[in-house]
Amino acid sequence: MQSYRPIKKILCALDFSQFSGHTLQQALELAQGLGAEVIFLNVVNQAMFDNLERISGRLQIFEGTLDQAMATMQEERAQRLKALLQEHQAHQVPHTSRIAVGVPWEKILEVAEEEQVDLIVMGTKGRGSLTQRLRFGSSAEKVFRRATCRVMFVR
């Protein structure tokens, strides 16, 4: 039997959907109550850039701009995350923030492993469409099925 492991590090995955503020607030309240630190993570979906790359290969008009577009998007996301953290007074809890590029559920699990988090907090509803969730399964479900730590969903 596995022994109880206290929650000292929380990964809070945010997608900037309408539910992100609530998810962030829940992670902050948990961290405050447990004396834990929080890593706030936003993942830029790599699929968007893969599609642009396929198009650019055919059209030869985007040459060299994909890397620039990715860097710009990461910077914009970093600013949005910073504003969201300020809005919710995240300074009251020890935290860091990260912007990553990749498949969202894979990056969430990768960062959770790298950072050895004790809990992943994320919303159950995100930016994907209903048909996409029905066909492929949501990021939340994939994280839940594959995570090696505890997972908490906020809805």
C-alpha positions as CSV (number, residue, x, y, z in Angstrom):
1,M,0.0,0.0,0.0
2,Q,1.3,3.4,-1.0
3,S,1.8,5.9,1.9
4,Y,0.2,9.3,2.0
5,R,2.2,12.0,0.3
6,P,1.4,15.5,1.3
7,I,0.6,18.1,-1.4
8,K,3.4,20.5,-1.6
9,K,3.5,21.3,-5.3
10,I,0.5,21.9,-7.5
11,L,0.4,22.2,-11.3
12,C,-2.5,24.4,-12.4
13,A,-3.2,24.1,-16.2
14,L,-4.9,27.1,-17.7
15,D,-6.2,27.5,-21.2
16,F,-7.7,31.0,-21.0
17,S,-11.2,29.7,-21.5
18,Q,-14.1,31.3,-19.6
19,F,-13.4,28.8,-16.7
20,S,-9.7,29.6,-16.2
21,G,-10.3,32.2,-13.6
22,H,-12.3,29.8,-11.4
23,T,-9.7,27.1,-11.9
24,L,-6.9,29.4,-11.0
25,Q,-8.7,30.6,-7.9
26,Q,-9.3,27.0,-6.7
27,A,-5.6,26.2,-7.1
28,L,-4.6,29.3,-5.1
29,E,-7.0,28.5,-2.3
30,L,-5.7,24.9,-2.1
31,A,-2.1,26.1,-2.1
32,Q,-2.8,28.6,0.6
33,G,-4.5,26.1,2.8
34,L,-1.9,23.4,2.3
35,G,1.2,25.6,2.3
36,A,2.0,24.5,-1.2
37,E,3.6,26.2,-4.2
38,V,1.8,26.4,-7.6
39,I,3.1,26.1,-11.1
40,F,0.7,27.8,-13.6
41,L,1.0,26.3,-17.1
42,N,-0.5,27.4,-20.4
43,V,0.1,25.2,-23.5
44,V,0.1,26.6,-27.0
45,N,-1.4,23.8,-29.1
46,Q,1.3,22.6,-31.5
47,A,-1.4,21.5,-34.0
48,M,-2.0,25.1,-35.0
49,F,1.6,25.5,-36.1
50,D,1.7,22.1,-37.7
51,N,-1.2,23.1,-39.9
52,L,0.4,26.4,-40.8
53,E,3.7,24.6,-41.6
54,R,1.9,22.2,-44.0
55,I,0.3,25.2,-45.8
56,S,3.5,27.1,-45.9
57,G,5.3,24.2,-47.6
58,R,2.7,24.3,-50.4
59,L,2.5,28.1,-50.7
60,Q,6.0,29.2,-50.0
61,I,4.8,32.4,-48.5
62,F,5.4,31.9,-44.8
63,E,9.1,31.2,-45.0
64,G,10.8,31.9,-41.7
65,T,7.7,33.5,-40.1
66,L,6.4,30.4,-38.3
67,D,9.2,30.6,-35.6
68,Q,8.4,34.3,-35.2
69,A,4.6,33.6,-35.0
70,M,5.3,30.9,-32.3
71,A,7.5,33.3,-30.3
72,T,4.9,36.1,-30.6
73,M,2.1,33.8,-29.4
74,Q,4.2,32.6,-26.5
75,E,4.9,36.2,-25.5
76,E,1.2,37.1,-25.8
77,R,0.2,34.1,-23.7
78,A,2.8,35.0,-21.0
79,Q,1.3,38.5,-20.8
80,R,-2.2,37.1,-20.5
81,L,-1.1,34.7,-17.8
82,K,0.6,37.5,-15.9
83,A,-2.5,39.6,-16.1
84,L,-4.7,36.8,-14.9
85,L,-2.3,36.1,-12.0
86,Q,-2.4,39.7,-11.0
87,E,-6.2,39.8,-11.2
88,H,-6.5,36.9,-8.8
89,Q,-3.7,38.1,-6.5
90,A,-1.5,35.1,-7.0
91,H,1.3,36.9,-5.3
92,Q,-0.1,35.6,-2.0
93,V,1.2,32.1,-2.8
94,P,4.6,31.0,-3.9
95,H,4.3,30.3,-7.7
96,T,5.9,30.2,-11.0
97,S,4.4,30.3,-14.5
98,R,5.3,28.6,-17.7
99,I,4.2,28.7,-21.3
100,A,4.8,25.6,-23.3
101,V,4.2,24.5,-26.9
102,G,2.9,21.0,-27.7
103,V,-0.1,18.7,-27.4
104,P,-1.8,20.1,-24.3
105,W,-2.5,16.9,-22.4
106,E,1.0,15.6,-23.2
107,K,2.7,18.8,-22.0
108,I,0.7,18.9,-18.8
109,L,1.8,15.4,-18.0
110,E,5.4,16.1,-19.0
111,V,5.6,19.2,-16.8
112,A,4.0,17.3,-13.9
113,E,6.7,14.7,-14.2
114,E,9.5,17.2,-14.6
115,E,8.4,19.2,-11.6
116,Q,7.4,16.2,-9.5
117,V,4.0,17.8,-8.7
118,D,1.7,16.2,-6.1
119,L,-1.5,17.5,-7.7
120,I,-2.7,18.7,-11.1
121,V,-5.6,21.1,-11.1
122,M,-7.4,21.8,-14.3
123,G,-10.8,22.6,-15.7
124,T,-13.1,20.0,-17.2
125,K,-14.2,22.3,-20.0
126,G,-11.7,23.9,-22.2
127,R,-11.2,25.4,-25.7
128,G,-11.9,22.2,-27.7
129,S,-15.2,21.7,-29.5
130,L,-17.8,19.2,-28.3
131,T,-17.4,17.1,-31.5
132,Q,-13.6,17.0,-30.9
133,R,-14.1,15.9,-27.3
134,L,-16.5,13.2,-28.4
135,R,-14.2,12.0,-31.2
136,F,-10.8,12.2,-29.5
137,G,-11.5,12.5,-25.8
138,S,-10.8,15.7,-23.9
139,S,-7.4,16.8,-22.5
140,A,-8.9,16.5,-19.0
141,E,-9.8,12.8,-19.6
142,K,-6.4,12.0,-21.1
143,V,-4.6,13.7,-18.1
144,F,-6.8,11.8,-15.7
145,R,-6.1,8.4,-17.3
146,R,-2.3,8.9,-17.5
147,A,-1.3,11.0,-14.6
148,T,0.9,9.5,-11.9
149,C,-0.2,12.0,-9.3
150,R,-3.6,13.1,-8.0
151,V,-5.8,15.1,-10.4
152,M,-8.5,17.6,-9.4
153,F,-11.0,18.9,-11.9
154,V,-12.7,22.2,-11.5
155,R,-16.1,22.9,-13.1
